[in-house]
Amino acid sequence: MKLQIVCAGIGGRGVLLASTILIEAAVKAGFKAMASDEYGMSQRGGSVVSLVKIGDFASPLVGRESADILLAFEESEFYRNLMFLKSGGITLVNSPKKSLSPNIESLLKRRNIRHYLLDADSIAMKKGMVQASNMAMLGFFSTMEIAPYSFENIAETIREKVKAKLVEKNLEIFEAGHNDEQ
């Protein structure tokens, strides 16, 4: 199996933690995994992109129109990183909107890209921890049943990678995202 995932967002939104969880969950399931992170002014709200590759790859970089999945933790980063997503790919966008603009919807349809909008910020805010919208995104992602990313595998990895005092709240938000409690 080979899988290429682009995680894109802005600094402080948990992009790197989410990509670490994806990598560790894959390794736990017996797959090779690697990543390359790109972040400049991430501490000041700048772009953060983590390229995750699962399987036997020689390089951690993901080329244009090569990614199977784009997880956009900010809607603006979805537009900026859409070029990575291949025809037939999947994208999950953190957005309060119910639909994208007709031009973007048309482009995604022409390229046979399945897309999902999730108001992960709202889910996390309702649970009292807005900075954990990344967990809601991972929860929804776990419903897609893309190996090796099961609900159980990701939840177990969250327990291992998140600070002990924040684990329960992160798991609560992860489960709310899984159940799409918008």
Residue pairs with C-beta under 8 A, 6 or more apart in sequence:
1 31
1 54
1 55
1 147
2 53
2 54
2 55
2 56
2 57
3 53
3 54
3 55
3 68
3 69
3 146
4 51
4 52
4 53
4 54
4 62
4 66
4 67
4 68
4 69
5 19
5 22
5 51
5 52
5 53
5 54
5 67
5 68
5 69
5 70
5 71
6 49
6 50
6 51
6 52
6 62
6 67
6 69
6 70
6 71
6 81
6 84
6 85
7 15
7 18
7 19
7 22
7 49
7 50
7 51
7 52
7 71
7 73
8 15
8 47
8 48
8 49
8 50
8 70
8 71
8 72
8 73
8 74
8 77
8 78
8 80
8 81
9 15
9 47
9 48
9 72
9 73
9 74
9 77
9 94
9 134
10 42
10 45
10 46
10 47
10 48
10 73
10 74
10 76
10 77
11 39
11 41
11 42
11 43
11 44
11 45
11 46
11 47
11 48
12 42
12 43
12 45
12 131
13 48
13 73
13 74
13 131
13 133
13 134
14 73
14 131
14 132
14 133
14 134
14 135
15 48
15 49
15 50
15 73
15 134
16 37
16 39
16 48
16 50
17 134
17 161
17 162
18 50
18 71
18 73
18 134
18 137
18 138
19 35
19 37
19 50
19 52
20 35
20 161
21 138
21 154
21 157
21 158
21 161
22 33
22 52
22 138
22 149
22 154
23 33
23 34
23 35
23 52
24 33
24 157
24 160
24 161
25 148
25 149
25 153
25 154
25 156
25 157
26 32
26 33
26 54
26 148
26 149
27 33
28 148
28 153
28 156
28 157
29 147
29 148
29 153
30 148
31 54
31 55
31 148
32 54
32 55
32 56
32 57
33 52
33 53
33 54
34 52
34 53
34 57
34 60
35 50
35 51
35 52
35 53
35 60
36 50
36 51
36 60
36 61
36 62
37 48
37 49
37 50
37 51
38 47
38 48
38 49
38 50
38 51
39 46
39 47
39 48
39 49
40 46
40 47
41 47
42 48
47 77
47 80
49 77
49 81
51 60
51 61
51 62
53 60
53 62
54 148
62 84
63 84
64 83
64 84
65 83
65 84
65 85
65 86
65 87
66 84
66 86
67 84
67 85
67 86
67 89
68 86
68 89
68 90
69 85
69 89
69 90
69 91
69 92
69 146
70 78
70 81
70 82
70 84
70 85
70 89
70 90
70 91
70 92
71 91
71 92
71 137
71 141
72 78
72 81
72 91
72 92
72 93
72 94
73 94
73 120
73 133
73 134
73 137
74 94
75 93
75 94
75 95
75 97
78 91
78 93
78 95
79 104
82 91
85 91
85 111
85 113
87 111
87 112
87 113
88 111
88 112
88 113
89 111
89 113
89 114
90 113
90 114
90 115
90 116
90 144
90 146
91 108
91 113
91 114
91 115
91 116
92 115
92 116
92 118
92 137
92 140
92 141
93 100
93 115
93 116
93 117
93 118
94 118
94 119
94 120
94 121
94 133
94 136
94 137
95 117
95 118
95 119
96 119
96 121
96 122
97 117
98 117
99 105
99 117
100 108
100 115
100 117
108 115
116 140
118 136
118 137
118 140
118 177
118 180
118 182
119 182
120 133
120 134
120 136
120 137
120 140
120 177
121 130
121 133
122 182
123 133
123 136
123 173
123 176
123 177
123 181
123 182
124 130
124 131
124 132
124 133
124 135
124 136
124 173
126 176
126 181
127 169
127 172
127 173
127 176
128 169
129 166
129 169
129 170
129 173
132 166
132 169
132 170
132 173
133 173
135 158
135 170
135 171
135 173
135 174
135 177
136 173
136 174
136 176
136 177
137 177
138 154
138 158
138 174
138 177
139 151
139 154
139 173
139 174
139 175
139 176
139 177
139 178
139 179
140 177
140 178
140 180
141 149
141 154
142 149
142 150
142 151
142 154
142 155
142 174
142 178
143 151
143 178
143 180
151 178
154 174
155 171
155 174
155 175
158 167
158 170
158 171
158 174
159 167
159 171
162 170
